[in-house]
Amino acid sequence: MSLDLSGRVALVTGAGRERGIGTATARLLAERGAAVFFTYWHAFDRAQPWGAEPRHPERLLADLRDRGVPAEAMEIDLSRPEAPERLLDRVAETLGFPDIVVNNAAYSTATDYAHLHAAALDLHYAVNLRAPALLSVLFARQYQGGHGRIINLVTGSALAPMPGELAYSATKGALETFTRDLSAGVAGKGITVNAVQPGPTDTGWMTEELRAAILGRSPSGRLGQPEDAARLIAFLAGDEACWITGQLIHSEGGWQRG
């Protein structure tokens, strides 16, 4: 067994920003030899404080190809019901059918009990649960290899309440359950299904006040970086993780919740 992923095709959703977990994951998988297809959706980023990075996908594609692997990308709205099937078809047409699916794309807005409404809940559900669930089952139905990997990104609501992010927490919690249940159904096809909870990760969304508060509870004295999550994802994608499935792995540097 080795960390080498040569000859495999990886799909990584949500790699639209330079400092994101999706981008770090795409780079590390490519470094280990996998062909990489990634997605992005600028419309969501434009509505957030950090803003969109219109030239990032082009730069990331060039970076991945410079590492000696085939790479492609697609801008796609994963909240659309037909999006998972369209995406999987595009990957198969351009790079070949994937062996590794990393469901990283997410929708997140502040929604406490005073502000939660149907439209917000529906958007969180569409991107955070329906899209990865459909993409995962479509992948599992068609996969014919012996090295299938599905890796879902979830949040820390299993460890502590998140009252200010009700819709995000609820849908990511459902994805965590889906991970465990799907793993039992597809194990016979040689597919593992795991979830990664990366903890507070410095991807550009934190205020200075929040950064200081998180650092005050970090025994390592630093914030989580996208590369921290990427290393765990890449491990789960490799041969050495073939006996790990149905697991939620908390990888947050021992961060202490109040």
SERO-4910 file (N, C-alpha, C, O; in steps of 0.05 Angstrom, whole numbers):
BEGIN
 pado doro    nc1    nc2    nc3   cac1   cac2   cac3    cc1    cc2    cc3    oc1    oc2    oc3
  Met    A     17    -24      0      0      0      0     17     25      0     39     25     12
  Ser    A      8     46    -13     23     71    -14      4     95    -16    -21     91    -18
  Leu    A     15    118    -14     -1    143    -16     -4    151    -46    -18    170    -51
  Asp    A      8    136    -64      6    143    -92    -22    139   -103    -34    118    -99
  Leu    A    -33    159   -117    -60    157   -128    -59    158   -159    -79    164   -172
  Ser    A    -36    151   -170    -33    152   -199    -54    133   -212    -59    111   -203
  Gly    A    -66    143   -234    -85    127   -249   -113    130   -239   -132    118   -250
  Arg    A   -117    145   -217   -144    149   -206   -154    177   -213   -139    195   -218
  Val    A   -180    179   -213   -193    204   -220   -209    214   -195   -224    199   -183
  Ala    A   -204    239   -187   -217    250   -164   -235    273   -172   -227    290   -188
  Leu    A   -258    274   -160   -277    296   -163   -278    311   -136   -285    298   -116
  Val    A   -273    336   -136   -274    353   -112   -293    376   -117   -289    393   -135
  Thr    A   -315    377   -101   -334    399   -105   -326    422    -86   -314    418    -65
  Gly    A   -332    446    -95   -328    470    -78   -299    478    -76   -288    480    -54
  Ala    A   -286    483    -99   -258    492    -98   -255    519   -112   -238    522   -130
  Gly    A   -272    537   -105   -274    563   -118   -257    585   -106   -256    607   -117
  Arg    A   -243    579    -84   -227    600    -71   -199    590    -65   -195    567    -59
  Glu    A   -180    608    -66   -152    601    -62   -147    589    -34   -132    570    -31
  Arg    A   -160    600    -13   -155    591     14   -174    569     23   -175    563     47
  Gly    A   -189    557      5   -209    538     13   -198    510     17   -177    503      6
  Ile    A   -213    493     31   -207    465     35   -208    450      8   -191    433      3
  Gly    A   -227    458     -9   -229    445    -35   -204    448    -52   -194    430    -65
  Thr    A   -193    473    -52   -169    479    -68   -145    463    -56   -130    452    -72
  Ala    A   -142    464    -30   -119    449    -18   -121    419    -24   -101    406    -28
  Thr    A   -145    409    -23   -150    380    -29   -143    374    -58   -130    354    -63
  Ala    A   -153    390    -76   -147    385   -104   -117    385   -109   -107    368   -124
  Arg    A   -102    403    -97    -73    404   -101    -59    380    -90    -42    369   -103
  Leu    A    -67    371    -66    -54    348    -54    -60    322    -69    -43    305    -72
  Leu    A    -85    319    -78    -92    295    -93    -76    294   -119    -67    273   -128
  Ala    A    -73    318   -132    -57    319   -157    -28    313   -151    -15    299   -167
  Glu    A    -18    324   -129     10    319   -121     15    289   -118     37    279   -123
  Arg    A     -5    275   -109     -3    246   -105    -10    230   -130    -11    205   -130
  Gly    A    -15    244   -153    -17    230   -178    -45    227   -190    -48    218   -212
  Ala    A    -66    236   -176    -93    233   -186    -99    255   -206    -91    278   -203
  Ala    A   -115    247   -227   -127    267   -244   -149    281   -228   -163    267   -212
  Val    A   -153    306   -231   -171    321   -213   -191    337   -229   -184    353   -247
  Phe    A   -216    334   -222   -238    351   -233   -250    366   -209   -257    353   -189
  Phe    A   -252    392   -211   -263    407   -188   -286    425   -197   -288    433   -221
  Thr    A   -303    433   -178   -325    451   -184   -323    476   -169   -308    478   -149
  Tyr    A   -337    497   -178   -339    522   -163   -365    535   -171   -378    527   -190
  Trp    A   -373    555   -155   -398    570   -160   -395    598   -150   -399    604   -126
  His    A   -387    616   -168   -381    644   -160   -404    659   -149   -400    677   -132
  Ala    A   -429    652   -156   -452    667   -147   -454    666   -116   -461    686   -104
  Phe    A   -448    643   -104   -449    641    -75   -427    658    -63   -432    673    -44
  Asp    A   -403    657    -73   -381    672    -62   -385    702    -64   -378    717    -46
  Arg    A   -397    711    -86   -402    739    -90   -421    750    -68   -419    774    -61
  Ala    A   -438    733    -57   -457    742    -37   -446    741     -9   -459    750     10
  Gln    A   -421    732     -6   -408    729     20   -388    752     25   -379    764      6
  Pro    A   -381    757     50   -362    778     56   -335    776     41   -322    796     35
  Trp    A   -326    751     36   -300    747     24   -300    752     -7   -280    758    -18
  Gly    A   -324    750    -19   -326    756    -48   -316    734    -66   -304    715    -56
  Ala    A   -322    736    -91   -314    716   -111   -285    721   -120   -275    744   -118
  Glu    A   -272    700   -131   -246    702   -142   -247    692   -171   -241    669   -176
  Pro    A   -256    709   -190   -262    701   -217   -240    686   -231   -245    668   -248
  Arg    A   -215    693   -225   -192    681   -240   -181    656   -226   -164    642   -237
  His    A   -192    650   -202   -180    627   -188   -183    601   -202   -163    586   -203
  Pro    A   -206    594   -213   -208    567   -226   -187    564   -248   -175    542   -251
  Glu    A   -183    584   -264   -163    583   -285   -135    578   -274   -120    562   -285
  Arg    A   -129    592   -253   -102    590   -241    -99    562   -228    -77    550   -230
  Leu    A   -120    552   -215   -118    526   -203   -115    504   -224    -99    486   -220
  Leu    A   -129    507   -246   -126    487   -267    -97    486   -277    -86    465   -281
  Ala    A    -86    510   -281    -58    511   -290    -39    498   -270    -21    484   -277
  Asp    A    -44    504   -245    -28    493   -223    -29    463   -223     -9    449   -221
  Leu    A    -53    452   -225    -56    422   -224    -43    410   -248    -29    389   -246
  Arg    A    -46    422   -272    -33    410   -296     -3    412   -295     11    395   -305
  Asp    A      7    433   -282     36    436   -278     47    414   -261     71    408   -262
  Arg    A     30    401   -245     39    379   -228     39    352   -244     45    331   -233
  Gly    A     32    354   -270     35    331   -287     11    313   -289     13    290   -297
  Val    A    -13    323   -281    -37    307   -282    -59    321   -299    -58    345   -301
  Pro    A    -77    305   -311    -99    318   -324   -118    332   -304   -121    322   -282
  Ala    A   -129    354   -312   -147    369   -294   -168    383   -310   -163    394   -331
  Glu    A   -192    384   -299   -214    398   -312   -231    411   -289   -228    404   -266
  Ala    A   -248    430   -297   -265    444   -277   -292    451   -290   -295    451   -314
  Met    A   -311    457   -272   -338    463   -282   -351    482   -261   -351    476   -237
  Glu    A   -362    504   -271   -378    521   -253   -407    510   -254   -419    507   -275
  Ile    A   -417    503   -231   -443    490   -229   -458    497   -203   -445    498   -182
  Asp    A   -483    501   -206   -501    507   -183   -511    480   -172   -530    469   -183
  Leu    A   -499    471   -150   -506    445   -139   -533    444   -125   -542    423   -116
  Ser    A   -546    468   -123   -573    468   -111   -594    458   -131   -617    454   -123
  Arg    A   -586    455   -156   -605    446   -177   -608    416   -175   -587    402   -173
  Pro    A   -632    405   -176   -636    376   -174   -620    359   -194   -611    337   -188
  Glu    A   -617    370   -218   -604    355   -240   -573    357   -239   -560    344   -254
  Ala    A   -563    375   -221   -534    381   -222   -517    356   -217   -497    353   -231
  Pro    A   -522    339   -197   -504    316   -193   -501    298   -217   -478    290   -223
  Glu    A   -522    293   -231   -520    276   -255   -504    290   -277   -488    277   -290
  Arg    A   -510    316   -281   -495    331   -301   -465    331   -295   -448    327   -312
  Leu    A   -459    335   -270   -431    336   -261   -417    310   -266   -395    309   -277
  Leu    A   -429    288   -257   -416    262   -260   -412    255   -289   -392    244   -297
  Asp    A   -431    262   -306   -428    257   -335   -405    273   -346   -390    263   -362
  Arg    A   -402    298   -337   -380    315   -348   -353    304   -339   -334    304   -355
  Val    A   -351    295   -315   -326    283   -306   -319    259   -323   -296    256   -332
  Ala    A   -338    241   -327   -334    217   -342   -325    224   -371   -308    210   -383
  Glu    A   -338    244   -382   -331    252   -410   -303    263   -413   -290    259   -433
  Thr    A   -294    277   -393   -268    292   -395   -244    277   -384   -223    277   -396
  Leu    A   -248    265   -361   -225    251   -348   -229    221   -344   -210    207   -338
  Gly    A   -253    212   -348   -260    184   -342   -276    183   -316   -277    202   -301
  Phe    A   -289    161   -312   -307    159   -288   -290    160   -263   -269    148   -261
  Pro    A   -299    176   -243   -282    180   -219   -280    155   -202   -297    138   -202
  Asp    A   -258    154   -186   -254    135   -165   -259    147   -138   -265    133   -119
  Ile    A   -255    173   -136   -255    188   -111   -275    212   -113   -273    228   -132
  Val    A   -293    214    -95   -312    236    -94   -309    250    -67   -313    238    -46
  Val    A   -302    276    -68   -299    292    -44   -322    313    -44   -321    332    -59
  Asn    A   -342    309    -27   -364    327    -25   -358    349     -5   -364    348     18
  Asn    A   -345    370    -16   -336    392      0   -353    417     -2   -355    433     17
  Ala    A   -367    421    -25   -383    445    -29   -404    448     -7   -416    428      1
  Ala    A   -409    472      2   -428    477     23   -442    503     20   -431    522      8
  Tyr    A   -466    505     31   -481    530     33   -484    537     63   -493    520     78
  Ser    A   -477    561     70   -478    568     98   -485    598    102   -471    615     91
  Thr    A   -506    603    117   -513    630    125   -521    629    155   -530    608    165
  Ala    A   -519    651    168   -527    652    197   -557    650    199   -572    666    188
  Thr    A   -567    629    213   -595    625    216   -601    615    244   -600    591    250
  Asp    A   -606    634    263   -615    625    289   -645    622    290   -658    626    269
  Tyr    A   -657    616    312   -685    610    313   -702    634    305   -725    631    296
  Ala    A   -692    658    309   -707    682    303   -708    688    273   -724    704    264
  His    A   -690    676    258   -687    683    230   -690    660    210   -690    664    186
  Leu    A   -693    636    220   -696    613    203   -723    614    188   -744    618    201
  His    A   -722    610    162   -747    609    146   -744    587    125   -722    576    121
  Ala    A   -766    582    111   -766    559     92   -746    561     70   -733    542     63
  Ala    A   -743    585     58   -725    588     36   -696    582     44   -681    569     29
  Ala    A   -688    592     67   -661    587     77   -656    557     82   -636    546     75
  Leu    A   -676    545     95   -673    516    101   -672    500     75   -656    481     73
  Asp    A   -688    507     55   -688    492     30   -661    495     16   -651    475      4
  Leu    A   -649    519     16   -623    522      2   -601    506     16   -584    494      3
  His    A   -601    507     43   -581    491     57   -585    461     51   -565    446     47
  Tyr    A   -610    452     51   -615    424     46   -606    416     17   -593    395     14
  Ala    A   -611    433     -2   -605    427    -30   -575    423    -34   -567    404    -48
  Val    A   -559    440    -23   -530    439    -27   -516    421     -8   -498    406    -16
  Asn    A   -524    421     17   -509    407     38   -517    378     41   -502    361     52
  Leu    A   -541    371     32   -550    343     35   -558    330      9   -548    309      1
  Arg    A   -577    343     -5   -587    330    -30   -565    326    -50   -562    305    -62
  Ala    A   -549    347    -55   -528    345    -76   -508    323    -69   -503    306    -86
  Pro    A   -496    323    -45   -476    302    -40   -489    274    -39   -476    255    -46
  Ala    A   -514    273    -29   -527    247    -28   -532    236    -56   -525    212    -61
  Leu    A   -543    252    -74   -548    243   -101   -522    237   -116   -520    217   -130
  Leu    A   -502    254   -113   -476    250   -126   -464    223   -116   -452    208   -132
  Ser    A   -466    218    -90   -455    194    -79   -469    168    -89   -455    149    -97
  Val    A   -495    169    -90   -509    144    -99   -506    140   -129   -505    117   -138
  Leu    A   -506    162   -144   -502    159   -173   -474    147   -178   -470    130   -196
  Phe    A   -454    157   -164   -427    147   -166   -426    117   -158   -415    101   -173
  Ala    A   -439    110   -136   -438     82   -126   -452     63   -146   -443     40   -149
  Arg    A   -474     72   -158   -488     54   -177   -471     47   -201   -473     25   -211
  Gln    A   -455     66   -210   -440     62   -235   -411     53   -231   -398     44   -250
  Tyr    A   -401     55   -207   -373     49   -202   -366     20   -206   -380      2   -196
  Gln    A   -345     14   -222   -338    -13   -229   -310    -20   -219   -301    -43   -223
  Gly    A   -296     -2   -207   -268     -7   -198   -268    -20   -170   -289    -28   -160
  Gly    A   -245    -22   -159   -243    -34   -132   -232    -15   -112   -223    -23    -90
  His    A   -232     11   -118   -220     31   -100   -238     55    -98   -229     78   -101
  Gly    A   -263     51    -93   -281     73    -92   -279     88    -65   -278     75    -44
  Arg    A   -279    114    -66   -278    130    -42   -298    153    -43   -299    168    -63
  Ile    A   -314    156    -22   -332    179    -19   -324    192      8   -324    178     28
  Ile    A   -318    217      7   -309    232     31   -326    257     33   -326    274     16
  Asn    A   -341    259     55   -360    281     59   -349    300     81   -337    291    101
  Leu    A   -352    326     76   -343    346     96   -368    354    113   -388    361    102
  Val    A   -365    351    140   -387    357    158   -377    378    179   -355    388    177
  Thr    A   -394    383    199   -388    403    218   -388    391    246   -393    367    250
  Gly    A   -383    408    267   -379    397    294   -404    397    311   -402    398    336
  Ser    A   -428    397    299   -452    398    315   -456    373    333   -472    374    352
  Ala    A   -442    351    326   -444    328    343   -429    331    369   -434    316    388
  Leu    A   -412    352    371   -396    356    395   -406    379    412   -401    379    436
  Ala    A   -420    398    399   -430    421    415   -451    435    398   -451    434    374
  Pro    A   -471    448    411   -492    461    397   -482    484    379   -461    496    385
  Met    A   -496    489    357   -490    511    339   -516    527    336   -527    527    314
  Pro    A   -525    541    356   -552    554    355   -554    577    335   -576    584    327
  Gly    A   -531    588    326   -532    609    306   -531    599    277   -532    615    259
  Glu    A   -529    573    274   -527    561    247   -546    537    245   -537    515    238
  Leu    A   -571    541    251   -590    519    253   -592    503    226   -591    479    226
  Ala    A   -595    517    204   -599    504    179   -573    489    170   -574    466    161
  Tyr    A   -551    502    173   -525    490    166   -520    465    183   -513    444    173
  Ser    A   -523    468    209   -518    446    227   -536    423    222   -527    400    222
  Ala    A   -562    428    218   -581    407    214   -575    391    188   -576    366    188
  Thr    A   -568    405    167   -563    391    142   -537    376    142   -534    355    130
  Lys    A   -517    388    155   -491    374    157   -494    350    176   -481    329    172
  Gly    A   -511    352    197   -516    329    214   -529    307    199   -523    283    203
  Ala    A   -547    314    181   -560    293    164   -540    280    146   -542    256    141
  Leu    A   -521    295    135   -500    284    118   -482    265    134   -473    245    123
  Glu    A   -478    271    159   -463    253    176   -477    226    178   -464    205    176
  Thr    A   -503    226    183   -518    201    185   -519    187    158   -516    162    157
  Phe    A   -522    202    137   -522    190    110   -495    175    105   -495    154     93
  Thr    A   -473    187    113   -447    175    110   -446    147    122   -438    128    109
  Arg    A   -455    145    147   -454    119    161   -472     99    147   -464     76    143
  Asp    A   -496    107    140   -515     88    129   -507     79    101   -509     56     94
  Leu    A   -497     98     84   -489     91     57   -465     72     58   -463     54     41
  Ser    A   -447     76     77   -423     60     78   -429     30     80   -416     13     68
  Ala    A   -450     23     95   -458     -5     97   -470    -16     72   -467    -40     66
  Gly    A   -483      1     56   -495     -8     32   -477    -12      8   -482    -29     -9
  Val    A   -454      2      8   -436      1    -15   -410    -13    -10   -393    -15    -27
  Ala    A   -406    -23     14   -380    -36     21   -374    -59      3   -351    -64     -4
  Gly    A   -395    -74     -5   -391    -97    -22   -381    -90    -50   -371   -108    -64
  Lys    A   -383    -65    -58   -372    -56    -83   -344    -45    -81   -333    -35   -101
  Gly    A   -332    -48    -58   -305    -38    -54   -304     -8    -51   -283      5    -57
  Ile    A   -326      4    -41   -327     33    -37   -328     39     -7   -344     28      7
  Thr    A   -310     57      2   -312     66     29   -325     94     30   -323    109     11
  Val    A   -338    100     52   -352    125     55   -346    136     83   -352    123    103
  Asn    A   -334    159     84   -326    171    110   -332    201    110   -336    213     89
  Ala    A   -333    212    134   -337    240    138   -314    253    153   -303    241    171
  Val    A   -307    277    145   -286    292    158   -297    317    170   -312    332    157
  Gln    A   -292    322    196   -300    346    210   -275    362    216   -260    355    234
  Pro    A   -269    383    200   -243    396    203   -241    417    224   -219    429    228
  Gly    A   -262    422    239   -261    443    260   -258    471    248   -261    474    224
  Pro    A   -253    491    265   -250    518    255   -226    521    237   -203    519    247
  Thr    A   -230    526    212   -208    527    193   -206    554    181   -226    566    173
  Asp    A   -182    564    179   -177    592    171   -178    593    140   -157    592    127
  Thr    A   -202    596    130   -206    598    101   -215    626     92   -224    630     70
  Gly    A   -212    646    110   -219    673    103   -246    683    113   -253    706    107
  Trp    A   -260    667    127   -287    674    136   -288    686    164   -308    697    172
  Met    A   -266    683    179   -267    691    207   -262    721    211   -245    733    197
  Thr    A   -276    733    230   -269    760    238   -245    759    257   -238    737    267
  Glu    A   -232    781    261   -209    782    279   -217    774    307   -202    761    322
  Glu    A   -241    782    316   -251    775    342   -255    745    345   -247    733    365
  Leu    A   -266    733    324   -270    704    325   -243    689    324   -240    669    338
  Arg    A   -225    699    308   -198    686    306   -185    686    334   -174    665    342
  Ala    A   -187    708    348   -175    710    375   -188    691    394   -175    678    410
  Ala    A   -215    689    393   -229    671    411   -222    642    406   -218    626    424
  Ile    A   -220    634    380   -212    607    374   -184    600    382   -178    579    393
  Leu    A   -166    619    377   -138    615    385   -135    611    415   -118    596    424
  Gly    A   -152    625    430   -152    623    459   -159    595    469   -154    588    492
  Arg    A   -172    579    452   -180    552    460   -165    531    444   -172    507    445
  Ser    A   -144    539    431   -128    520    415   -103    512    429    -85    529    433
  Pro    A   -101    487    438    -77    479    453    -52    479    436    -30    481    446
  Ser    A    -55    478    409    -31    479    392    -23    508    386     -2    513    374
  Gly    A    -40    528    394    -32    555    390    -35    565    362    -24    586    355
  Arg    A    -50    551    345    -54    561    318    -82    553    308    -96    537    321
  Leu    A    -90    564    286   -115    558    273   -112    534    254    -90    529    244
  Gly    A   -134    520    249   -133    500    229   -129    512    201   -140    534    196
  Gln    A   -114    499    184   -109    509    157   -122    489    137   -125    466    143
  Pro    A   -128    499    113   -140    481     93   -124    456     88   -134    435     83
  Glu    A    -97    459     89    -79    436     84    -82    415    105    -77    391    100
  Asp    A    -90    422    130    -95    402    151   -117    383    143   -115    359    145
  Ala    A   -139    395    134   -162    378    125   -154    362    100   -162    339     97
  Ala    A   -139    375     82   -132    361     57   -115    336     62   -119    316     48
  Arg    A    -98    337     81    -81    314     87    -98    290     96    -92    267     89
  Leu    A   -118    295    113   -135    274    122   -152    263     99   -155    239     96
  Ile    A   -163    281     82   -179    272     59   -162    255     41   -171    234     31
  Ala    A   -137    264     35   -120    249     17   -113    222     29   -111    202     14
  Phe    A   -109    220     55   -105    194     68   -128    176     64   -125    152     56
  Leu    A   -153    186     68   -177    169     65   -181    161     36   -193    141     31
  Ala    A   -170    176     18   -172    170    -11   -153    148    -19   -155    137    -41
  Gly    A   -133    142     -3   -111    124    -11   -116     95     -2   -135     89     12
  Asp    A    -97     78    -10    -99     50     -4    -97     44     26   -110     25     35
  Glu    A    -82     60     41    -78     54     69   -104     57     85   -105     47    108
  Ala    A   -124     70     74   -149     74     88   -170     54     79   -194     59     84
  Cys    A   -163     32     66   -182     14     55   -200      0     75   -221    -10     68
  Trp    A   -192      0    101   -207    -14    121   -222      6    139   -233     -2    160
  Ile    A   -223     31    131   -237     52    146   -261     60    130   -259     70    108
  Thr    A   -285     55    141   -309     64    128   -331     68    149   -331     56    170
  Gly    A   -350     86    142   -372     92    160   -364    109    183   -378    110    203
  Gln    A   -341    123    181   -331    138    204   -333    168    201   -332    179    179
  Leu    A   -337    181    224   -335    210    225   -309    216    240   -306    209    264
  Ile    A   -291    230    227   -265    235    239   -263    265    246   -264    282    228
  His    A   -260    271    272   -257    299    281   -227    305    280   -211    293    294
  Ser    A   -220    325    263   -192    332    259   -190    362    263   -191    378    244
  Glu    A   -187    370    289   -188    399    295   -167    407    316   -170    427    330
  Gly    A   -145    392    317   -122    400    333   -127    402    363   -114    417    377
  Gly    A   -147    387    373   -153    387    401   -167    412    410   -167    418    434
  Trp    A   -180    426    392   -194    451    399   -214    446    421   -229    427    420
  Gln    A   -213    464    441   -230    461    465   -255    478    464   -253    503    462
  Arg    A   -277    465    464   -303    479    463   -310    490    491   -305    477    511
  Gly    A   -322    514    492   -329    525    517   -355    514    528   -365    522    549
***
